[in-house]
Amino acid sequence: MALCIESEWRNQSDWGGGINGIRTIYMVMGNHEVWHNQNGEMERLLRGTKITVLDGGTHTNDGLCITGIHYGDGRDILKKAFRNIECDREYYNILLYHEPKDAHIARDAGIDLMLCGHAHGGQIFPWNYVTRLAYPYFKGLYDYKGMKIYVSQGTGTWGPPMRLGSRNEITVIDVNPVNAHETV
């Protein structure tokens, strides 16, 4: 799960020339990255790039407060993480969290927009039905008591490298911090 902050987005008719137009990329690790990140190898590979790996960290950028929490095996991952994180409600607060669950915890912590992945939109029939049972928020945009949740179907796959009943996606969300509390 990654969030890109692009310079002068509103003044351009397209994505601003790809990676060169991006100022900062914030990233959290999903389950596969966490499981295969041997001795911090991923962080070492990303050092010196535009990618900032967040895990329990918060960064402010142009009226946005971006918090990232890695995937974690077990229970109460968000609850434990927010014991050490305080959202400044003067900012528009965005949470990057790989797994689309515990929306009530994020909302209570002051999050305005929760960005997730993990479920791959069900990826393959009949797993799309199982995924809907496990994750009520499994693809697309939702509203949870005023907090927006977006679950990306992502670009990758798990298991067989195919999709049936879901799509690969790269999502663009335009947030204007001046009136972001009013609409997404």
TITI-349416 format. One record per residue: residue in three letters; x, z negated, y negated of N, C-alpha, C in turn; residue number from 1. Coordinates in steps of 0.1 Angstrom, whole numbers, padded with zeros to 4 digits. Layout:
<sites>
SITE   r   n_X   n_Z   n_Y  ca_X  ca_Z  ca_Y   c_X   c_Z   c_Y   k
SITE ALA     X     Z     Y     X     Z     Y     X     Z     Y NUM
...
</sites>
This chain:
<sites>
SITE   r   n_X   n_Z   n_Y  ca_X  ca_Z  ca_Y   c_X   c_Z   c_Y   k
SITE MET  0009  0000  0012  0000  0000  0000  0009  0000 -0012   1
SITE ALA  0007  0010 -0021  0015  0011 -0033  0006  0014 -0045   2
SITE LEU  0010  0009 -0056  0004  0012 -0069  0014  0018 -0078   3
SITE CYS  0011  0029 -0084  0020  0036 -0093  0015  0034 -0107   4
SITE ILE  0024  0031 -0116  0021  0030 -0131  0027  0042 -0137   5
SITE GLU  0019  0051 -0142  0025  0063 -0148  0025  0062 -0163   6
SITE SER  0035  0068 -0169  0036  0068 -0184  0027  0079 -0190   7
SITE GLU  0020  0075 -0200  0012  0084 -0208  0002  0092 -0199   8
SITE TRP -0004  0085 -0189 -0013  0092 -0180 -0024  0099 -0187   9
SITE ARG -0030  0092 -0197 -0042  0098 -0204 -0040  0110 -0212  10
SITE ASN -0027  0113 -0215 -0024  0125 -0223 -0020  0137 -0215  11
SITE GLN -0022  0136 -0202 -0018  0147 -0193 -0029  0152 -0185  12
SITE SER -0029  0165 -0182 -0040  0171 -0175 -0038  0170 -0160  13
SITE ASP -0026  0167 -0155 -0024  0165 -0141 -0016  0152 -0139  14
SITE TRP -0010  0151 -0128 -0003  0139 -0124  0010  0137 -0130  15
SITE GLY  0013  0145 -0141  0025  0142 -0149  0038  0146 -0143  16
SITE GLY  0038  0156 -0134  0051  0161 -0128  0056  0152 -0117  17
SITE GLY  0047  0146 -0110  0051  0139 -0097  0059  0126 -0100  18
SITE ILE  0068  0123 -0092  0076  0111 -0092  0083  0108 -0106  19
SITE ASN  0087  0119 -0113  0094  0118 -0125  0085  0112 -0136  20
SITE GLY  0072  0113 -0135  0063  0108 -0145  0059  0093 -0143  21
SITE ILE  0063  0088 -0131  0060  0074 -0128  0070  0065 -0133  22
SITE ARG  0066  0054 -0140  0075  0044 -0145  0079  0034 -0134  23
SITE THR  0068  0029 -0127  0070  0018 -0118  0061  0020 -0106  24
SITE ILE  0065  0017 -0094  0057  0017 -0082  0058  0002 -0076  25
SITE TYR  0046 -0004 -0075  0045 -0017 -0069  0041 -0015 -0054  26
SITE MET  0047 -0022 -0045  0044 -0021 -0031  0042 -0034 -0024  27
SITE VAL  0033 -0034 -0014  0033 -0045 -0005  0034 -0039  0009  28
SITE MET  0039 -0047  0018  0040 -0042  0032  0028 -0045  0040  29
SITE GLY  0025 -0035  0048  0014 -0036  0057  0019 -0041  0071  30
SITE ASN  0010 -0041  0080  0014 -0047  0093  0026 -0040  0100  31
SITE HIS  0026 -0027  0099  0037 -0020  0106  0051 -0022  0099  32
SITE GLU  0050 -0022  0085  0062 -0025  0078  0067 -0039  0080  33
SITE VAL  0058 -0049  0081  0062 -0063  0083  0068 -0064  0097  34
SITE TRP  0062 -0058  0107  0066 -0060  0121  0080 -0053  0123  35
SITE HIS  0083 -0042  0115  0095 -0035  0118  0106 -0037  0107  36
SITE ASN  0104 -0046  0098  0113 -0049  0087  0124 -0058  0092  37
SITE GLN  0134 -0053  0100  0144 -0061  0106  0154 -0066  0095  38
SITE ASN  0154 -0079  0093  0163 -0086  0084  0163 -0081  0070  39
SITE GLY  0151 -0077  0065  0150 -0073  0051  0155 -0059  0049  40
SITE GLU  0156 -0051  0060  0161 -0037  0058  0153 -0029  0048  41
SITE MET  0140 -0030  0048  0132 -0022  0039  0135 -0026  0024  42
SITE GLU  0136 -0038  0021  0140 -0042  0007  0154 -0037  0003  43
SITE ARG  0163 -0037  0013  0176 -0031  0010  0175 -0016  0007  44
SITE LEU  0167 -0009  0015  0166  0005  0013  0159  0009 -0001  45
SITE LEU  0150  0000 -0005  0143  0003 -0018  0150 -0002 -0030  46
SITE ARG  0160 -0011 -0028  0168 -0016 -0040  0174 -0004 -0048  47
SITE GLY  0172 -0005 -0061  0177  0006 -0070  0168  0018 -0071  48
SITE THR  0156  0017 -0066  0146  0027 -0068  0135  0022 -0078  49
SITE LYS  0125  0030 -0081  0114  0027 -0089  0104  0018 -0082  50
SITE ILE  0107  0014 -0070  0097  0007 -0062  0100 -0008 -0063  51
SITE THR  0091 -0016 -0067  0092 -0030 -0067  0083 -0036 -0056  52
SITE VAL  0090 -0043 -0047  0083 -0048 -0035  0078 -0062 -0040  53
SITE LEU  0064 -0064 -0039  0058 -0077 -0043  0054 -0084 -0030  54
SITE ASP  0057 -0097 -0029  0052 -0105 -0019  0050 -0119 -0025  55
SITE GLY  0038 -0122 -0029  0036 -0134 -0036  0041 -0134 -0050  56
SITE GLY  0044 -0122 -0055  0049 -0120 -0068  0039 -0114 -0077  57
SITE THR  0040 -0116 -0090  0031 -0111 -0100  0039 -0105 -0111  58
SITE HIS  0035 -0093 -0116  0042 -0086 -0127  0031 -0082 -0137  59
SITE THR  0034 -0083 -0150  0025 -0078 -0160  0031 -0065 -0165  60
SITE ASN  0022 -0056 -0169  0025 -0043 -0173  0014 -0037 -0181  61
SITE ASP  0016 -0035 -0194  0005 -0028 -0202 -0009 -0034 -0201  62
SITE GLY -0010 -0047 -0202 -0023 -0053 -0201 -0028 -0055 -0187  63
SITE LEU -0020 -0052 -0177 -0024 -0054 -0163 -0015 -0065 -0158  64
SITE CYS -0021 -0073 -0149 -0013 -0083 -0141 -0015 -0079 -0127  65
SITE ILE -0004 -0075 -0120 -0004 -0070 -0107  0002 -0080 -0097  66
SITE THR -0005 -0084 -0087 -0001 -0094 -0077 -0001 -0087 -0064  67
SITE GLY  0010 -0089 -0056  0011 -0083 -0043  0013 -0094 -0032  68
SITE ILE  0006 -0092 -0021  0008 -0101 -0010  0009 -0093  0003  69
SITE HIS  0020 -0095  0010  0023 -0087  0022  0012 -0091  0033  70
SITE TYR  0010 -0082  0042  0002 -0084  0054  0009 -0096  0061  71
SITE GLY  0000 -0105  0067  0005 -0116  0075 -0003 -0118  0087  72
SITE ASP  0003 -0120  0098 -0004 -0124  0110 -0009 -0138  0109  73
SITE GLY -0021 -0141  0112 -0026 -0154  0111 -0038 -0156  0102  74
SITE ARG -0041 -0168  0099 -0053 -0171  0091 -0049 -0175  0077  75
SITE ASP -0058 -0174  0068 -0057 -0180  0054 -0045 -0174  0047  76
SITE ILE -0041 -0162  0049 -0030 -0156  0042 -0032 -0157  0026  77
SITE LEU -0043 -0152  0022 -0046 -0151  0007 -0048 -0166  0002  78
SITE LYS -0054 -0174  0009 -0057 -0188  0005 -0043 -0195  0003  79
SITE LYS -0034 -0193  0012 -0021 -0199  0011 -0013 -0193 -0001  80
SITE ALA -0014 -0180 -0002 -0006 -0173 -0013 -0011 -0177 -0027  81
SITE PHE -0024 -0179 -0029 -0029 -0182 -0042 -0027 -0197 -0045  82
SITE ARG -0022 -0205 -0037 -0018 -0218 -0040 -0006 -0218 -0050  83
SITE ASN  0002 -0207 -0049  0014 -0206 -0057  0013 -0195 -0068  84
SITE ILE  0001 -0189 -0069 -0001 -0178 -0079 -0013 -0181 -0088  85
SITE GLU -0011 -0180 -0101 -0022 -0182 -0110 -0024 -0169 -0118  86
SITE CYS -0036 -0164 -0118 -0039 -0152 -0125 -0043 -0155 -0139  87
SITE ASP -0037 -0148 -0149 -0040 -0150 -0163 -0052 -0141 -0166  88
SITE ARG -0063 -0147 -0169 -0076 -0140 -0171 -0076 -0132 -0184  89
SITE GLU -0066 -0133 -0192 -0065 -0125 -0204 -0061 -0110 -0200  90
SITE TYR -0055 -0109 -0188 -0051 -0096 -0183 -0062 -0091 -0173  91
SITE TYR -0061 -0078 -0170 -0069 -0072 -0159 -0060 -0074 -0147  92
SITE ASN -0065 -0082 -0137 -0058 -0086 -0126 -0060 -0077 -0114  93
SITE ILE -0050 -0071 -0109 -0050 -0062 -0097 -0043 -0069 -0085  94
SITE LEU -0049 -0069 -0074 -0043 -0075 -0062 -0040 -0063 -0052  95
SITE LEU -0028 -0062 -0048 -0024 -0053 -0037 -0023 -0062 -0024  96
SITE TYR -0032 -0059 -0015 -0032 -0067 -0002 -0036 -0058  0009  97
SITE HIS -0028 -0056  0019 -0030 -0046  0029 -0043 -0047  0036  98
SITE GLU -0047 -0058  0040 -0059 -0060  0048 -0071 -0063  0040  99
SITE PRO -0082 -0055  0042 -0094 -0057  0034 -0103 -0068  0038 100
SITE LYS -0098 -0080  0035 -0106 -0092  0039 -0104 -0103  0029 101
SITE ASP -0112 -0113  0030 -0111 -0125  0021 -0113 -0122  0006 102
SITE ALA -0123 -0113  0004 -0126 -0109 -0010 -0130 -0121 -0018 103
SITE HIS -0137 -0131 -0012 -0141 -0143 -0020 -0130 -0151 -0025 104
SITE ILE -0119 -0151 -0018 -0107 -0159 -0022 -0101 -0151 -0034 105
SITE ALA -0099 -0138 -0033 -0094 -0130 -0044 -0102 -0131 -0057 106
SITE ARG -0115 -0131 -0055 -0124 -0132 -0067 -0123 -0145 -0073 107
SITE ASP -0123 -0156 -0065 -0122 -0169 -0071 -0109 -0172 -0078 108
SITE ALA -0098 -0164 -0074 -0085 -0166 -0080 -0084 -0158 -0093 109
SITE GLY -0094 -0150 -0096 -0094 -0143 -0109 -0091 -0128 -0108 110
SITE ILE -0091 -0122 -0096 -0088 -0108 -0094 -0099 -0100 -0098 111
SITE ASP -0096 -0089 -0105 -0107 -0079 -0110 -0108 -0067 -0101 112
SITE LEU -0096 -0063 -0095 -0096 -0051 -0086 -0087 -0054 -0074 113
SITE MET -0092 -0053 -0062 -0084 -0056 -0050 -0082 -0042 -0043 114
SITE LEU -0070 -0039 -0041 -0066 -0026 -0035 -0061 -0029 -0021 115
SITE CYS -0067 -0022 -0011 -0063 -0025  0003 -0062 -0012  0011 116
SITE GLY -0058 -0014  0024 -0057 -0003  0033 -0060 -0008  0047 117
SITE HIS -0051 -0006  0056 -0051 -0012  0070 -0061 -0005  0079 118
SITE ALA -0074 -0003  0075 -0084  0001  0085 -0084  0016  0088 119
SITE HIS -0077  0024  0080 -0076  0039  0081 -0090  0046  0082 120
SITE GLY -0100  0039  0076 -0113  0045  0076 -0119  0046  0090 121
SITE GLY -0113  0039  0099 -0118  0040  0113 -0110  0050  0121 122
SITE GLN -0103  0059  0115 -0094  0070  0120 -0100  0079  0131 123
SITE ILE -0105  0073  0142 -0109  0081  0153 -0122  0076  0159 124
SITE PHE -0132  0085  0161 -0144  0081  0168 -0140  0076  0182 125
SITE PRO -0145  0065  0188 -0155  0056  0183 -0150  0044  0175 126
SITE TRP -0137  0044  0172 -0131  0032  0166 -0137  0030  0152 127
SITE ASN -0142  0041  0146 -0148  0039  0132 -0160  0028  0133 128
SITE TYR -0167  0028  0144 -0177  0017  0146 -0172  0003  0148 129
SITE VAL -0161  0003  0155 -0154 -0010  0157 -0148 -0015  0144 130
SITE THR -0142 -0006  0137 -0136 -0010  0124 -0147 -0015  0114 131
SITE ARG -0158 -0009  0114 -0169 -0014  0105 -0173 -0028  0108 132
SITE LEU -0173 -0031  0121 -0177 -0045  0125 -0166 -0055  0121 133
SITE ALA -0153 -0051  0123 -0142 -0060  0119 -0140 -0061  0104 134
SITE TYR -0143 -0051  0097 -0140 -0051  0082 -0152 -0045  0075 135
SITE PRO -0161 -0054  0069 -0172 -0049  0061 -0168 -0039  0050 136
SITE TYR -0156 -0041  0045 -0150 -0032  0035 -0140 -0024  0042 137
SITE PHE -0143 -0012  0047 -0134 -0005  0055 -0129  0009  0050 138
SITE LYS -0136  0014  0040 -0131  0026  0033 -0140  0028  0020 139
SITE GLY -0133  0032  0009 -0140  0035 -0003 -0141  0023 -0013 140
SITE LEU -0150  0024 -0023 -0151  0015 -0034 -0163  0006 -0031 141
SITE TYR -0161 -0007 -0034 -0172 -0017 -0032 -0172 -0026 -0044 142
SITE ASP -0183 -0033 -0046 -0184 -0043 -0056 -0187 -0056 -0049 143
SITE TYR -0179 -0066 -0051 -0181 -0079 -0046 -0183 -0089 -0058 144
SITE LYS -0195 -0092 -0061 -0198 -0102 -0072 -0190 -0099 -0085 145
SITE GLY -0189 -0086 -0088 -0182 -0082 -0101 -0168 -0078 -0099 146
SITE MET -0162 -0082 -0088 -0148 -0077 -0085 -0149 -0064 -0077 147
SITE LYS -0141 -0054 -0081 -0141 -0042 -0074 -0131 -0043 -0062 148
SITE ILE -0134 -0036 -0051 -0125 -0035 -0040 -0124 -0021 -0036 149
SITE TYR -0112 -0016 -0035 -0110 -0002 -0030 -0102 -0003 -0018 150
SITE VAL -0107  0003 -0007 -0100  0004  0006 -0096  0019  0008 151
SITE SER -0083  0021  0008 -0078  0035  0010 -0078  0038  0025 152
SITE GLN -0081  0050  0029 -0080  0055  0043 -0065  0058  0046 153
SITE GLY -0057  0059  0035 -0043  0061  0037 -0039  0075  0041 154
SITE THR -0026  0077  0043 -0021  0090  0047 -0015  0090  0061 155
SITE GLY -0014  0078  0067 -0008  0077  0080 -0019  0075  0091 156
SITE THR -0014  0072  0103 -0023  0070  0114 -0017  0058  0122 157
SITE TRP -0025  0053  0131 -0019  0044  0142 -0023  0050  0155 158
SITE GLY -0015  0047  0165 -0018  0053  0178 -0016  0068  0177 159
SITE PRO -0025  0076  0182 -0023  0091  0182 -0023  0096  0168 160
SITE PRO -0014  0106  0165 -0013  0111  0152 -0024  0121  0149 161
SITE MET -0036  0116  0148 -0048  0125  0145 -0059  0117  0139 162
SITE ARG -0068  0123  0133 -0080  0117  0127 -0092  0125  0132 163
SITE LEU -0103  0118  0134 -0116  0124  0137 -0127  0115  0131 164
SITE GLY -0133  0120  0120 -0143  0112  0113 -0137  0104  0101 165
SITE SER -0125  0107  0098 -0119  0100  0086 -0109  0110  0080 166
SITE ARG -0104  0107  0068 -0095  0117  0061 -0083  0110  0056 167
SITE ASN -0072  0117  0055 -0060  0112  0048 -0064  0112  0033 168
SITE GLU -0058  0102  0026 -0061  0103  0011 -0050  0096  0003 169
SITE ILE -0048  0101 -0008 -0040  0095 -0019 -0050  0093 -0030 170
SITE THR -0052  0081 -0035 -0063  0077 -0044 -0057  0075 -0058 171
SITE VAL -0063  0081 -0068 -0060  0079 -0082 -0071  0070 -0088 172
SITE ILE -0067  0059 -0094 -0076  0050 -0101 -0071  0049 -0115 173
SITE ASP -0079  0052 -0125 -0076  0052 -0139 -0081  0039 -0144 174
SITE VAL -0073  0030 -0149 -0077  0017 -0154 -0072  0017 -0169 175
SITE ASN -0081  0014 -0178 -0078  0013 -0192 -0079 -0002 -0195 176
SITE PRO -0067 -0009 -0197 -0067 -0024 -0198 -0075 -0028 -0210 177
SITE VAL -0077 -0020 -0221 -0085 -0024 -0232 -0099 -0028 -0229 178
SITE ASN -0106 -0020 -0220 -0119 -0023 -0217 -0121 -0025 -0202 179
SITE ALA -0110 -0028 -0195 -0110 -0028 -0180 -0120 -0039 -0174 180
SITE HIS -0122 -0049 -0181 -0131 -0059 -0176 -0146 -0054 -0176 181
SITE GLU -0149 -0044 -0184 -0162 -0038 -0184 -0165 -0029 -0173 182
SITE THR -0155 -0020 -0169 -0157 -0010 -0159 -0144 -0006 -0153 183
SITE VAL -0145  0000 -0141 -0134  0005 -0134 -0137  0020 -0131 184
</sites>
